[in-house]
Amino acid sequence: MAGRCDRARSTPADYQPSGLLVAEELMGVILAAGKGTRMRPFSEHWPKPILPVLNKPLMGYQLEMMAGMGITKVVVVIGHLGHEVVRALGDGSDYGVSIKYVEQEEMLGIAHAVSRLEAHVDRSFFLFLGDIFFVTENLGEMLTRFRKGNLGGVLACKREPDLEAMKRNFAVIADGDGVVSRVVEKPRHPRTDLKGCGIYLFDQSFFDAVRRTPRTALRDEYEITDSIQIFLDDGYKVEAAEVVKADMNVSYPKDLLQLNLLLLEQSSAAESIGEGVSRGDGVSITRSVVMDGAKIGAGAQLEECLLFPGANVPAGRVRRRTIFTVDSEIRCEPEG
């Protein structure tokens, strides 16, 4: 690793991005090791990245995004209930990719998870946080910037008008050309409305910064924002790309319900009914998502509900904004 460089220079003098930087020569990385304690009781059986969204694991959408950019090799970092992630995603062939699984034995933050990857990543890589649903626009712009700008990294961003949302994420300080000078984790007083969104594109040299990332007092973890700042301070050029239109962090059960209902609305369908669903007489289903193999007893009335695969709704049950699993029923707070 080159030593600290003059900040006026965009990259260290001997730095060249690895590979030819065509999409096929990038790797994908998805972090899926977290416990998701705020998602209980779901997190006791399903890791957040494989929670169902319209009959597909949440992370399935990310895999499809990667495949759409020509990425064929993906490394998935697993931890909590990792075997369930493997069972849900398999070898990745259903999503057009090949998956290799790497275990993070201790949950010590995003940078710690990335540090587990160095032996398994041999080229530049897209990095996704696996528990966020992204709506992107021209994600390929990140690759275009990366290739043309001789960059060490690109951060996917969006303009965030919600001050509280800025405080929960990380702020990206960039100039008018998108060149990043600083990133701030969970800023108390954000100086910008440019928010980092959990999609990154890095050259392999980023691992040098990850190795030197200290454990911080903020959350007693290894923060990826600290790694990025070390990377910047070493003189590597990083740019911000405003390619995220919306991002939903599925933190609570109501978030999962809302995400399913939002995608249902965008599909213009009145409801989504999976395969093998059994319905008794007099069942009413309104603006709801019912997944494969669910059983709904006679006379049940469901409005804005989510039924997991194999869920069981007792006869006569009347529910609004409720999630049903095989063995539980979770009432969600109404929006607003």
Rosetta blueprint (number, residue, H / E / L):
1 M L
2 A L
3 G L
4 R L
5 C L
6 D L
7 R L
8 A L
9 R L
10 S L
11 T L
12 P L
13 A L
14 D L
15 Y L
16 Q L
17 P L
18 S L
19 G L
20 L L
21 L L
22 V L
23 A H
24 E H
25 E H
26 L L
27 M E
28 G E
29 V E
30 I E
31 L E
32 A E
33 A L
34 G L
35 K L
36 G L
37 T H
38 R H
39 M H
40 R L
41 P L
42 F H
43 S H
44 E H
45 H L
46 W L
47 P L
48 K H
49 P H
50 I H
51 L L
52 P E
53 V L
54 L L
55 N L
56 K L
57 P E
58 L H
59 M H
60 G H
61 Y H
62 Q H
63 L H
64 E H
65 M H
66 M H
67 A H
68 G H
69 M L
70 G L
71 I L
72 T L
73 K E
74 V E
75 V E
76 V E
77 V E
78 I E
79 G L
80 H L
81 L L
82 G H
83 H H
84 E H
85 V H
86 V H
87 R H
88 A H
89 L H
90 G L
91 D L
92 G L
93 S H
94 D H
95 Y H
96 G L
97 V L
98 S E
99 I E
100 K E
101 Y E
102 V E
103 E E
104 Q L
105 E L
106 E L
107 M L
108 L L
109 G L
110 I H
111 A H
112 H H
113 A H
114 V H
115 S H
116 R L
117 L L
118 E L
119 A L
120 H L
121 V L
122 D L
123 R L
124 S L
125 F E
126 F E
127 L E
128 F E
129 L E
130 G L
131 D L
132 I E
133 F E
134 F E
135 V E
136 T E
137 E L
138 N L
139 L L
140 G H
141 E H
142 M H
143 L H
144 T H
145 R H
146 F H
147 R H
148 K H
149 G L
150 N L
151 L L
152 G L
153 G E
154 V E
155 L E
156 A E
157 C E
158 K E
159 R E
160 E L
161 P L
162 D L
163 L H
164 E H
165 A H
166 M H
167 K H
168 R H
169 N L
170 F E
171 A E
172 V E
173 I E
174 A E
175 D L
176 G L
177 D L
178 G L
179 V E
180 V E
181 S E
182 R E
183 V E
184 V E
185 E E
186 K L
187 P L
188 R L
189 H L
190 P L
191 R L
192 T L
193 D L
194 L E
195 K E
196 G E
197 C E
198 G E
199 I E
200 Y E
201 L E
202 F E
203 D L
204 Q L
205 S L
206 F H
207 F H
208 D H
209 A H
210 V H
211 R H
212 R L
213 T L
214 P L
215 R L
216 T L
217 A L
218 L L
219 R L
220 D L
221 E L
222 Y L
223 E L
224 I H
225 T H
226 D H
227 S H
228 I H
229 Q H
230 I H
231 F H
232 L H
233 D H
234 D L
235 G L
236 Y L
237 K L
238 V E
239 E E
240 A E
241 A E
242 E L
243 V L
244 V E
245 K E
246 A E
247 D E
248 M E
249 N E
250 V L
251 S L
252 Y L
253 P H
254 K H
255 D H
256 L H
257 L H
258 Q H
259 L H
260 N H
261 L H
262 L H
263 L H
264 L H
265 E H
266 Q H
267 S L
268 S L
269 A L
270 A L
271 E L
272 S E
273 I E
274 G L
275 E L
276 G L
277 V L
278 S E
279 R E
280 G L
281 D L
282 G L
283 V L
284 S E
285 I E
286 T E
287 R L
288 S L
289 V E
290 V E
291 M L
292 D L
293 G L
294 A L
295 K E
296 I E
297 G L
298 A L
299 G L
300 A L
301 Q E
302 L E
303 E E
304 E L
305 C L
306 L E
307 L E
308 F L
309 P L
310 G L
311 A L
312 N E
313 V E
314 P L
315 A L
316 G L
317 R L
318 V E
319 R E
320 R E
321 R L
322 T E
323 I E
324 F E
325 T L
326 V L
327 D L
328 S L
329 E E
330 I E
331 R E
332 C L
333 E L
334 P L
335 E L
336 G L
